[in-house]
């Protein structure tokens, strides 16, 4: 039995999640956000040094360093029902 995708709606209808994600990640807003976070990472000396830290946005709008696994896992929790 084929596994049904948890993504539904017109953007995912034909299983084209990868193309949608590529389009989203290449949008001006996402490029700007990623650029700013990379710049902050470089400023703090953690970009590319393998320490496993990410610059994370806090609720008040400021940024902080935290483990990449915690920062990236938080998005998934918000999407789960």
PDB file of N, CA, C and O in Angstrom:
ATOM      1  N   UNK A   1       0.843  -1.184   0.000  1.00  0.00           N
ATOM      2  CA  UNK A   1       0.000   0.000   0.000  1.00  0.00           C
ATOM      3  C   UNK A   1       0.885   1.243   0.000  1.00  0.00           C
ATOM      4  O   UNK A   1       1.822   1.348   0.791  1.00  0.00           O
ATOM      5  N   UNK A   2       0.586   2.161  -0.876  1.00  0.00           N
ATOM      6  CA  UNK A   2       1.364   3.391  -0.981  1.00  0.00           C
ATOM      7  C   UNK A   2       1.085   4.286   0.211  1.00  0.00           C
ATOM      8  O   UNK A   2      -0.051   4.400   0.669  1.00  0.00           O
ATOM      9  N   UNK A   3       2.123   4.908   0.698  1.00  0.00           N
ATOM     10  CA  UNK A   3       1.987   5.811   1.825  1.00  0.00           C
ATOM     11  C   UNK A   3       1.448   7.145   1.334  1.00  0.00           C
ATOM     12  O   UNK A   3       1.953   7.706   0.362  1.00  0.00           O
ATOM     13  N   UNK A   4       0.437   7.643   1.998  1.00  0.00           N
ATOM     14  CA  UNK A   4      -0.168   8.912   1.605  1.00  0.00           C
ATOM     15  C   UNK A   4       0.626  10.065   2.208  1.00  0.00           C
ATOM     16  O   UNK A   4       0.987  10.027   3.384  1.00  0.00           O
ATOM     17  N   UNK A   5       0.894  11.077   1.413  1.00  0.00           N
ATOM     18  CA  UNK A   5       1.647  12.228   1.861  1.00  0.00           C
ATOM     19  C   UNK A   5       0.830  13.031   2.869  1.00  0.00           C
ATOM     20  O   UNK A   5      -0.387  13.159   2.738  1.00  0.00           O
ATOM     21  N   UNK A   6       1.520  13.572   3.883  1.00  0.00           N
ATOM     22  CA  UNK A   6       0.830  14.416   4.854  1.00  0.00           C
ATOM     23  C   UNK A   6       0.596  15.813   4.304  1.00  0.00           C
ATOM     24  O   UNK A   6      -0.131  16.604   4.906  1.00  0.00           O
ATOM     25  N   UNK A   7       1.211  16.126   3.155  1.00  0.00           N
ATOM     26  CA  UNK A   7       1.025  17.419   2.528  1.00  0.00           C
ATOM     27  C   UNK A   7      -0.146  17.349   1.561  1.00  0.00           C
ATOM     28  O   UNK A   7      -0.211  16.460   0.712  1.00  0.00           O
ATOM     29  N   UNK A   8      -1.051  18.274   1.694  1.00  0.00           N
ATOM     30  CA  UNK A   8      -2.193  18.271   0.793  1.00  0.00           C
ATOM     31  C   UNK A   8      -2.415  19.680   0.272  1.00  0.00           C
ATOM     32  O   UNK A   8      -1.783  20.630   0.734  1.00  0.00           O
ATOM     33  N   UNK A   9      -3.289  19.806  -0.664  1.00  0.00           N
ATOM     34  CA  UNK A   9      -3.558  21.111  -1.232  1.00  0.00           C
ATOM     35  C   UNK A   9      -2.896  21.257  -2.582  1.00  0.00           C
ATOM     36  O   UNK A   9      -2.137  20.381  -2.997  1.00  0.00           O
ATOM     37  N   UNK A  10      -3.167  22.337  -3.268  1.00  0.00           N
ATOM     38  CA  UNK A  10      -2.715  22.501  -4.646  1.00  0.00           C
ATOM     39  C   UNK A  10      -1.197  22.508  -4.815  1.00  0.00           C
ATOM     40  O   UNK A  10      -0.697  22.025  -5.831  1.00  0.00           O
ATOM     41  N   UNK A  11      -0.450  23.044  -3.846  1.00  0.00           N
ATOM     42  CA  UNK A  11       0.999  23.119  -4.007  1.00  0.00           C
ATOM     43  C   UNK A  11       1.656  21.751  -3.920  1.00  0.00           C
ATOM     44  O   UNK A  11       2.747  21.549  -4.453  1.00  0.00           O
ATOM     45  N   UNK A  12       0.994  20.808  -3.249  1.00  0.00           N
ATOM     46  CA  UNK A  12       1.571  19.480  -3.070  1.00  0.00           C
ATOM     47  C   UNK A  12       0.807  18.413  -3.841  1.00  0.00           C
ATOM     48  O   UNK A  12       1.130  17.231  -3.725  1.00  0.00           O
ATOM     49  N   UNK A  13      -0.185  18.791  -4.616  1.00  0.00           N
ATOM     50  CA  UNK A  13      -1.109  17.849  -5.230  1.00  0.00           C
ATOM     51  C   UNK A  13      -0.425  16.760  -6.042  1.00  0.00           C
ATOM     52  O   UNK A  13      -0.830  15.599  -5.975  1.00  0.00           O
ATOM     53  N   UNK A  14       0.595  17.105  -6.801  1.00  0.00           N
ATOM     54  CA  UNK A  14       1.248  16.115  -7.652  1.00  0.00           C
ATOM     55  C   UNK A  14       2.569  15.630  -7.058  1.00  0.00           C
ATOM     56  O   UNK A  14       3.435  15.142  -7.783  1.00  0.00           O
ATOM     57  N   UNK A  15       2.722  15.764  -5.750  1.00  0.00           N
ATOM     58  CA  UNK A  15       3.949  15.334  -5.097  1.00  0.00           C
ATOM     59  C   UNK A  15       5.125  16.231  -5.423  1.00  0.00           C
ATOM     60  O   UNK A  15       6.271  15.787  -5.370  1.00  0.00           O
ATOM     61  N   UNK A  16       4.867  17.473  -5.755  1.00  0.00           N
ATOM     62  CA  UNK A  16       5.946  18.389  -6.134  1.00  0.00           C
ATOM     63  C   UNK A  16       6.399  19.254  -4.962  1.00  0.00           C
ATOM     64  O   UNK A  16       6.643  20.449  -5.125  1.00  0.00           O
ATOM     65  N   UNK A  17       6.510  18.650  -3.785  1.00  0.00           N
ATOM     66  CA  UNK A  17       6.929  19.388  -2.606  1.00  0.00           C
ATOM     67  C   UNK A  17       8.326  19.969  -2.795  1.00  0.00           C
ATOM     68  O   UNK A  17       8.587  21.100  -2.385  1.00  0.00           O
ATOM     69  N   UNK A  18       9.235  19.198  -3.420  1.00  0.00           N
ATOM     70  CA  UNK A  18      10.606  19.683  -3.603  1.00  0.00           C
ATOM     71  C   UNK A  18      10.645  20.935  -4.471  1.00  0.00           C
ATOM     72  O   UNK A  18      11.389  21.872  -4.179  1.00  0.00           O
ATOM     73  N   UNK A  19       9.852  20.954  -5.529  1.00  0.00           N
ATOM     74  CA  UNK A  19       9.863  22.141  -6.388  1.00  0.00           C
ATOM     75  C   UNK A  19       9.236  23.334  -5.664  1.00  0.00           C
ATOM     76  O   UNK A  19       9.673  24.471  -5.838  1.00  0.00           O
ATOM     77  N   UNK A  20       8.215  23.072  -4.856  1.00  0.00           N
ATOM     78  CA  UNK A  20       7.620  24.155  -4.066  1.00  0.00           C
ATOM     79  C   UNK A  20       8.646  24.699  -3.079  1.00  0.00           C
ATOM     80  O   UNK A  20       8.786  25.913  -2.930  1.00  0.00           O
ATOM     81  N   UNK A  21       9.366  23.798  -2.401  1.00  0.00           N
ATOM     82  CA  UNK A  21      10.354  24.214  -1.411  1.00  0.00           C
ATOM     83  C   UNK A  21      11.479  25.006  -2.073  1.00  0.00           C
ATOM     84  O   UNK A  21      11.962  25.993  -1.516  1.00  0.00           O
ATOM     85  N   UNK A  22      11.893  24.571  -3.258  1.00  0.00           N
ATOM     86  CA  UNK A  22      12.943  25.281  -3.990  1.00  0.00           C
ATOM     87  C   UNK A  22      12.493  26.699  -4.323  1.00  0.00           C
ATOM     88  O   UNK A  22      13.259  27.652  -4.187  1.00  0.00           O
ATOM     89  N   UNK A  23      11.249  26.827  -4.758  1.00  0.00           N
ATOM     90  CA  UNK A  23      10.695  28.141  -5.091  1.00  0.00           C
ATOM     91  C   UNK A  23      10.613  29.029  -3.844  1.00  0.00           C
ATOM     92  O   UNK A  23      10.944  30.214  -3.896  1.00  0.00           O
ATOM     93  N   UNK A  24      10.172  28.450  -2.733  1.00  0.00           N
ATOM     94  CA  UNK A  24      10.034  29.189  -1.474  1.00  0.00           C
ATOM     95  C   UNK A  24      11.400  29.652  -0.968  1.00  0.00           C
ATOM     96  O   UNK A  24      11.565  30.810  -0.585  1.00  0.00           O
ATOM     97  N   UNK A  25      12.385  28.733  -0.967  1.00  0.00           N
ATOM     98  CA  UNK A  25      13.714  29.064  -0.458  1.00  0.00           C
ATOM     99  C   UNK A  25      14.428  30.098  -1.313  1.00  0.00           C
ATOM    100  O   UNK A  25      15.323  30.790  -0.827  1.00  0.00           O
ATOM    101  N   UNK A  26      14.043  30.214  -2.586  1.00  0.00           N
ATOM    102  CA  UNK A  26      14.707  31.176  -3.457  1.00  0.00           C
ATOM    103  C   UNK A  26      13.978  32.518  -3.516  1.00  0.00           C
ATOM    104  O   UNK A  26      14.365  33.398  -4.285  1.00  0.00           O
ATOM    105  N   UNK A  27      12.927  32.680  -2.712  1.00  0.00           N
ATOM    106  CA  UNK A  27      12.207  33.950  -2.696  1.00  0.00           C
ATOM    107  C   UNK A  27      13.068  35.034  -2.044  1.00  0.00           C
ATOM    108  O   UNK A  27      13.935  34.736  -1.222  1.00  0.00           O
ATOM    109  N   UNK A  28      12.824  36.275  -2.411  1.00  0.00           N
ATOM    110  CA  UNK A  28      13.602  37.405  -1.894  1.00  0.00           C
ATOM    111  C   UNK A  28      13.610  37.446  -0.370  1.00  0.00           C
ATOM    112  O   UNK A  28      14.653  37.669   0.244  1.00  0.00           O
ATOM    113  N   UNK A  29      12.454  37.232   0.233  1.00  0.00           N
ATOM    114  CA  UNK A  29      12.346  37.306   1.693  1.00  0.00           C
ATOM    115  C   UNK A  29      13.197  36.228   2.365  1.00  0.00           C
ATOM    116  O   UNK A  29      13.913  36.519   3.323  1.00  0.00           O
ATOM    117  N   UNK A  30      13.127  34.996   1.878  1.00  0.00           N
ATOM    118  CA  UNK A  30      13.879  33.904   2.483  1.00  0.00           C
ATOM    119  C   UNK A  30      15.379  34.084   2.280  1.00  0.00           C
ATOM    120  O   UNK A  30      16.170  33.770   3.170  1.00  0.00           O
ATOM    121  N   UNK A  31      15.768  34.583   1.123  1.00  0.00           N
ATOM    122  CA  UNK A  31      17.192  34.838   0.866  1.00  0.00           C
ATOM    123  C   UNK A  31      17.704  35.890   1.837  1.00  0.00           C
ATOM    124  O   UNK A  31      18.794  35.751   2.392  1.00  0.00           O
ATOM    125  N   UNK A  32      16.915  36.945   2.043  1.00  0.00           N
ATOM    126  CA  UNK A  32      17.297  38.005   2.972  1.00  0.00           C
ATOM    127  C   UNK A  32      17.414  37.476   4.402  1.00  0.00           C
ATOM    128  O   UNK A  32      18.374  37.793   5.104  1.00  0.00           O
ATOM    129  N   UNK A  33      16.438  36.667   4.835  1.00  0.00           N
ATOM    130  CA  UNK A  33      16.480  36.099   6.187  1.00  0.00           C
ATOM    131  C   UNK A  33      17.713  35.220   6.379  1.00  0.00           C
ATOM    132  O   UNK A  33      18.430  35.341   7.372  1.00  0.00           O
ATOM    133  N   UNK A  34      17.948  34.324   5.402  1.00  0.00           N
ATOM    134  CA  UNK A  34      19.083  33.409   5.487  1.00  0.00           C
ATOM    135  C   UNK A  34      20.391  34.182   5.471  1.00  0.00           C
ATOM    136  O   UNK A  34      21.326  33.845   6.198  1.00  0.00           O
ATOM    137  N   UNK A  35      20.457  35.216   4.646  1.00  0.00           N
ATOM    138  CA  UNK A  35      21.651  36.036   4.548  1.00  0.00           C
ATOM    139  C   UNK A  35      21.958  36.726   5.875  1.00  0.00           C
ATOM    140  O   UNK A  35      23.106  36.754   6.318  1.00  0.00           O
ATOM    141  N   UNK A  36      20.932  37.276   6.500  1.00  0.00           N
ATOM    142  CA  UNK A  36      21.118  37.963   7.776  1.00  0.00           C
ATOM    143  C   UNK A  36      21.566  37.004   8.879  1.00  0.00           C
ATOM    144  O   UNK A  36      22.420  37.353   9.695  1.00  0.00           O
ATOM    145  N   UNK A  37      20.999  35.808   8.909  1.00  0.00           N
ATOM    146  CA  UNK A  37      21.400  34.838   9.928  1.00  0.00           C
ATOM    147  C   UNK A  37      22.829  34.351   9.684  1.00  0.00           C
ATOM    148  O   UNK A  37      23.590  34.164  10.633  1.00  0.00           O
ATOM    149  N   UNK A  38      23.194  34.145   8.416  1.00  0.00           N
ATOM    150  CA  UNK A  38      24.573  33.743   8.118  1.00  0.00           C
ATOM    151  C   UNK A  38      25.550  34.838   8.519  1.00  0.00           C
ATOM    152  O   UNK A  38      26.628  34.557   9.043  1.00  0.00           O
ATOM    153  N   UNK A  39      25.170  36.089   8.271  1.00  0.00           N
ATOM    154  CA  UNK A  39      26.016  37.221   8.638  1.00  0.00           C
ATOM    155  C   UNK A  39      26.210  37.265  10.158  1.00  0.00           C
ATOM    156  O   UNK A  39      27.317  37.493  10.646  1.00  0.00           O
ATOM    157  N   UNK A  40      25.126  37.045  10.888  1.00  0.00           N
ATOM    158  CA  UNK A  40      25.198  37.028  12.360  1.00  0.00           C
ATOM    159  C   UNK A  40      26.061  35.861  12.845  1.00  0.00           C
ATOM    160  O   UNK A  40      26.831  36.012  13.793  1.00  0.00           O
ATOM    161  N   UNK A  41      25.935  34.704  12.200  1.00  0.00           N
ATOM    162  CA  UNK A  41      26.764  33.550  12.542  1.00  0.00           C
ATOM    163  C   UNK A  41      28.245  33.863  12.348  1.00  0.00           C
ATOM    164  O   UNK A  41      29.074  33.513  13.188  1.00  0.00           O
ATOM    165  N   UNK A  42      28.574  34.523  11.235  1.00  0.00           N
ATOM    166  CA  UNK A  42      29.968  34.881  10.972  1.00  0.00           C
ATOM    167  C   UNK A  42      30.478  35.869  12.026  1.00  0.00           C
ATOM    168  O   UNK A  42      31.607  35.757  12.504  1.00  0.00           O
ATOM    169  N   UNK A  43      29.627  36.838  12.377  1.00  0.00           N
ATOM    170  CA  UNK A  43      29.997  37.848  13.367  1.00  0.00           C
ATOM    171  C   UNK A  43      30.299  37.209  14.724  1.00  0.00           C
ATOM    172  O   UNK A  43      31.207  37.636  15.438  1.00  0.00           O
ATOM    173  N   UNK A  44      29.522  36.182  15.064  1.00  0.00           N
ATOM    174  CA  UNK A  44      29.721  35.500  16.346  1.00  0.00           C
ATOM    175  C   UNK A  44      30.790  34.416  16.280  1.00  0.00           C
ATOM    176  O   UNK A  44      31.124  33.805  17.295  1.00  0.00           O
ATOM    177  N   UNK A  45      31.325  34.180  15.086  1.00  0.00           N
ATOM    178  CA  UNK A  45      32.417  33.222  14.950  1.00  0.00           C
ATOM    179  C   UNK A  45      31.996  31.766  14.921  1.00  0.00           C
ATOM    180  O   UNK A  45      32.824  30.884  15.151  1.00  0.00           O
ATOM    181  N   UNK A  46      30.734  31.492  14.643  1.00  0.00           N
ATOM    182  CA  UNK A  46      30.278  30.103  14.649  1.00  0.00           C
ATOM    183  C   UNK A  46      29.978  29.570  13.261  1.00  0.00           C
ATOM    184  O   UNK A  46      29.629  28.398  13.121  1.00  0.00           O
ATOM    185  N   UNK A  47      30.103  30.391  12.234  1.00  0.00           N
ATOM    186  CA  UNK A  47      29.759  29.945  10.886  1.00  0.00           C
ATOM    187  C   UNK A  47      30.843  29.020  10.339  1.00  0.00           C
ATOM    188  O   UNK A  47      31.994  29.425  10.175  1.00  0.00           O
ATOM    189  N   UNK A  48      30.466  27.781  10.061  1.00  0.00           N
ATOM    190  CA  UNK A  48      31.376  26.840   9.424  1.00  0.00           C
ATOM    191  C   UNK A  48      32.445  26.253  10.312  1.00  0.00           C
ATOM    192  O   UNK A  48      33.356  25.598   9.806  1.00  0.00           O
ATOM    193  N   UNK A  49      32.376  26.460  11.624  1.00  0.00           N
ATOM    194  CA  UNK A  49      33.425  25.907  12.477  1.00  0.00           C
ATOM    195  C   UNK A  49      33.050  24.547  13.064  1.00  0.00           C
ATOM    196  O   UNK A  49      33.838  23.964  13.808  1.00  0.00           O
ATOM    197  N   UNK A  50      31.863  24.033  12.744  1.00  0.00           N
ATOM    198  CA  UNK A  50      31.481  22.687  13.166  1.00  0.00           C
ATOM    199  C   UNK A  50      31.055  22.572  14.617  1.00  0.00           C
ATOM    200  O   UNK A  50      31.008  21.462  15.148  1.00  0.00           O
ATOM    201  N   UNK A  51      30.743  23.681  15.280  1.00  0.00           N
ATOM    202  CA  UNK A  51      30.350  23.598  16.688  1.00  0.00           C
ATOM    203  C   UNK A  51      28.891  23.194  16.871  1.00  0.00           C
ATOM    204  O   UNK A  51      28.454  22.945  17.995  1.00  0.00           O
ATOM    205  N   UNK A  52      28.130  23.125  15.772  1.00  0.00           N
ATOM    206  CA  UNK A  52      26.731  22.682  15.857  1.00  0.00           C
ATOM    207  C   UNK A  52      25.773  23.739  16.370  1.00  0.00           C
ATOM    208  O   UNK A  52      24.641  23.423  16.738  1.00  0.00           O
ATOM    209  N   UNK A  53      26.204  24.980  16.399  1.00  0.00           N
ATOM    210  CA  UNK A  53      25.353  26.067  16.901  1.00  0.00           C
ATOM    211  C   UNK A  53      24.723  26.832  15.746  1.00  0.00           C
ATOM    212  O   UNK A  53      25.307  26.962  14.671  1.00  0.00           O
ATOM    213  N   UNK A  54      23.516  27.335  15.993  1.00  0.00           N
ATOM    214  CA  UNK A  54      22.789  28.175  15.052  1.00  0.00           C
ATOM    215  C   UNK A  54      22.412  29.470  15.752  1.00  0.00           C
ATOM    216  O   UNK A  54      22.277  29.512  16.975  1.00  0.00           O
ATOM    217  N   UNK A  55      22.246  30.513  14.972  1.00  0.00           N
ATOM    218  CA  UNK A  55      21.658  31.735  15.506  1.00  0.00           C
ATOM    219  C   UNK A  55      20.154  31.553  15.399  1.00  0.00           C
ATOM    220  O   UNK A  55      19.626  31.275  14.322  1.00  0.00           O
ATOM    221  N   UNK A  56      19.479  31.711  16.510  1.00  0.00           N
ATOM    222  CA  UNK A  56      18.044  31.471  16.570  1.00  0.00           C
ATOM    223  C   UNK A  56      17.317  32.755  16.940  1.00  0.00           C
ATOM    224  O   UNK A  56      17.803  33.550  17.744  1.00  0.00           O
ATOM    225  N   UNK A  57      16.142  32.947  16.340  1.00  0.00           N
ATOM    226  CA  UNK A  57      15.316  34.099  16.698  1.00  0.00           C
ATOM    227  C   UNK A  57      14.536  33.797  17.972  1.00  0.00           C
ATOM    228  O   UNK A  57      13.966  32.717  18.126  1.00  0.00           O
ATOM    229  N   UNK A  58      14.522  34.764  18.877  1.00  0.00           N
ATOM    230  CA  UNK A  58      13.716  34.636  20.086  1.00  0.00           C
ATOM    231  C   UNK A  58      12.383  35.350  19.851  1.00  0.00           C
ATOM    232  O   UNK A  58      12.230  36.081  18.873  1.00  0.00           O
ATOM    233  N   UNK A  59      11.431  35.136  20.744  1.00  0.00           N
ATOM    234  CA  UNK A  59      10.108  35.728  20.574  1.00  0.00           C
ATOM    235  C   UNK A  59      10.131  37.250  20.588  1.00  0.00           C
ATOM    236  O   UNK A  59       9.296  37.889  19.948  1.00  0.00           O
ATOM    237  N   UNK A  60      11.080  37.834  21.310  1.00  0.00           N
ATOM    238  CA  UNK A  60      11.147  39.293  21.373  1.00  0.00           C
ATOM    239  C   UNK A  60      11.857  39.900  20.151  1.00  0.00           C
ATOM    240  O   UNK A  60      12.000  41.120  20.068  1.00  0.00           O
ATOM    241  N   UNK A  61      12.298  39.065  19.210  1.00  0.00           N
ATOM    242  CA  UNK A  61      12.922  39.556  17.988  1.00  0.00           C
ATOM    243  C   UNK A  61      14.437  39.545  18.034  1.00  0.00           C
ATOM    244  O   UNK A  61      15.081  39.716  16.998  1.00  0.00           O
ATOM    245  N   UNK A  62      15.026  39.348  19.205  1.00  0.00           N
ATOM    246  CA  UNK A  62      16.481  39.294  19.293  1.00  0.00           C
ATOM    247  C   UNK A  62      16.962  37.910  18.855  1.00  0.00           C
ATOM    248  O   UNK A  62      16.159  37.021  18.571  1.00  0.00           O
ATOM    249  N   UNK A  63      18.274  37.743  18.806  1.00  0.00           N
ATOM    250  CA  UNK A  63      18.829  36.456  18.397  1.00  0.00           C
ATOM    251  C   UNK A  63      19.710  35.902  19.502  1.00  0.00           C
ATOM    252  O   UNK A  63      20.225  36.640  20.342  1.00  0.00           O
ATOM    253  N   UNK A  64      19.874  34.581  19.481  1.00  0.00           N
ATOM    254  CA  UNK A  64      20.716  33.905  20.449  1.00  0.00           C
ATOM    255  C   UNK A  64      21.317  32.676  19.802  1.00  0.00           C
ATOM    256  O   UNK A  64      20.800  32.182  18.800  1.00  0.00           O
ATOM    257  N   UNK A  65      22.405  32.177  20.367  1.00  0.00           N
ATOM    258  CA  UNK A  65      23.005  30.938  19.874  1.00  0.00           C
ATOM    259  C   UNK A  65      22.373  29.763  20.602  1.00  0.00           C
ATOM    260  O   UNK A  65      22.164  29.806  21.815  1.00  0.00           O
ATOM    261  N   UNK A  66      22.071  28.715  19.848  1.00  0.00           N
ATOM    262  CA  UNK A  66      21.569  27.496  20.456  1.00  0.00           C
ATOM    263  C   UNK A  66      21.923  26.326  19.548  1.00  0.00           C
ATOM    264  O   UNK A  66      22.236  26.533  18.376  1.00  0.00           O
ATOM    265  N   UNK A  67      21.881  25.095  20.070  1.00  0.00           N
ATOM    266  CA  UNK A  67      22.195  23.936  19.230  1.00  0.00           C
ATOM    267  C   UNK A  67      21.285  23.884  18.007  1.00  0.00           C
ATOM    268  O   UNK A  67      20.082  24.126  18.104  1.00  0.00           O
ATOM    269  N   UNK A  68      21.867  23.567  16.868  1.00  0.00           N
ATOM    270  CA  UNK A  68      21.113  23.520  15.610  1.00  0.00           C
ATOM    271  C   UNK A  68      19.955  22.544  15.700  1.00  0.00           C
ATOM    272  O   UNK A  68      18.883  22.804  15.154  1.00  0.00           O
ATOM    273  N   UNK A  69      20.156  21.417  16.387  1.00  0.00           N
ATOM    274  CA  UNK A  69      19.098  20.411  16.488  1.00  0.00           C
ATOM    275  C   UNK A  69      17.863  20.966  17.195  1.00  0.00           C
ATOM    276  O   UNK A  69      16.740  20.655  16.799  1.00  0.00           O
ATOM    277  N   UNK A  70      18.048  21.765  18.212  1.00  0.00           N
ATOM    278  CA  UNK A  70      16.921  22.365  18.940  1.00  0.00           C
ATOM    279  C   UNK A  70      16.229  23.420  18.080  1.00  0.00           C
ATOM    280  O   UNK A  70      15.001  23.473  18.014  1.00  0.00           O
ATOM    281  N   UNK A  71      17.030  24.259  17.422  1.00  0.00           N
ATOM    282  CA  UNK A  71      16.496  25.339  16.607  1.00  0.00           C
ATOM    283  C   UNK A  71      15.678  24.796  15.438  1.00  0.00           C
ATOM    284  O   UNK A  71      14.593  25.301  15.150  1.00  0.00           O
ATOM    285  N   UNK A  72      16.191  23.778  14.772  1.00  0.00           N
ATOM    286  CA  UNK A  72      15.524  23.250  13.586  1.00  0.00           C
ATOM    287  C   UNK A  72      14.366  22.326  13.933  1.00  0.00           C
ATOM    288  O   UNK A  72      13.438  22.182  13.137  1.00  0.00           O
ATOM    289  N   UNK A  73      14.398  21.707  15.090  1.00  0.00           N
ATOM    290  CA  UNK A  73      13.313  20.818  15.497  1.00  0.00           C
ATOM    291  C   UNK A  73      12.057  21.604  15.882  1.00  0.00           C
ATOM    292  O   UNK A  73      10.941  21.101  15.759  1.00  0.00           O
ATOM    293  N   UNK A  74      12.245  22.817  16.338  1.00  0.00           N
ATOM    294  CA  UNK A  74      11.125  23.631  16.796  1.00  0.00           C
ATOM    295  C   UNK A  74      10.113  23.875  15.675  1.00  0.00           C
ATOM    296  O   UNK A  74       8.912  23.918  15.941  1.00  0.00           O
ATOM    297  N   UNK A  75      10.561  24.033  14.452  1.00  0.00           N
ATOM    298  CA  UNK A  75       9.667  24.282  13.327  1.00  0.00           C
ATOM    299  C   UNK A  75       8.751  23.088  13.122  1.00  0.00           C
ATOM    300  O   UNK A  75       7.557  23.259  12.877  1.00  0.00           O
ATOM    301  N   UNK A  76       9.296  21.884  13.219  1.00  0.00           N
ATOM    302  CA  UNK A  76       8.510  20.673  13.022  1.00  0.00           C
ATOM    303  C   UNK A  76       7.407  20.528  14.053  1.00  0.00           C
ATOM    304  O   UNK A  76       6.310  20.075  13.725  1.00  0.00           O
ATOM    305  N   UNK A  77       7.676  20.900  15.277  1.00  0.00           N
ATOM    306  CA  UNK A  77       6.684  20.800  16.347  1.00  0.00           C
ATOM    307  C   UNK A  77       5.480  21.693  16.052  1.00  0.00           C
ATOM    308  O   UNK A  77       4.342  21.315  16.328  1.00  0.00           O
ATOM    309  N   UNK A  78       5.730  22.868  15.496  1.00  0.00           N
ATOM    310  CA  UNK A  78       4.659  23.808  15.203  1.00  0.00           C
ATOM    311  C   UNK A  78       3.761  23.288  14.087  1.00  0.00           C
ATOM    312  O   UNK A  78       2.568  23.590  14.053  1.00  0.00           O
ATOM    313  N   UNK A  79       4.328  22.513  13.181  1.00  0.00           N
ATOM    314  CA  UNK A  79       3.554  22.011  12.040  1.00  0.00           C
ATOM    315  C   UNK A  79       2.718  20.795  12.397  1.00  0.00           C
ATOM    316  O   UNK A  79       1.706  20.525  11.751  1.00  0.00           O
ATOM    317  N   UNK A  80       3.138  20.054  13.431  1.00  0.00           N
ATOM    318  CA  UNK A  80       2.406  18.831  13.779  1.00  0.00           C
ATOM    319  C   UNK A  80       1.070  19.178  14.431  1.00  0.00           C
ATOM    320  O   UNK A  80       0.960  20.140  15.191  1.00  0.00           O
ATOM    321  N   UNK A  81       0.066  18.376  14.118  1.00  0.00           N
ATOM    322  CA  UNK A  81      -1.273  18.671  14.617  1.00  0.00           C
ATOM    323  C   UNK A  81      -1.469  18.340  16.037  1.00  0.00           C
ATOM    324  O   UNK A  81      -2.558  18.543  16.573  1.00  0.00           O
TER     325      UNK A  81
END
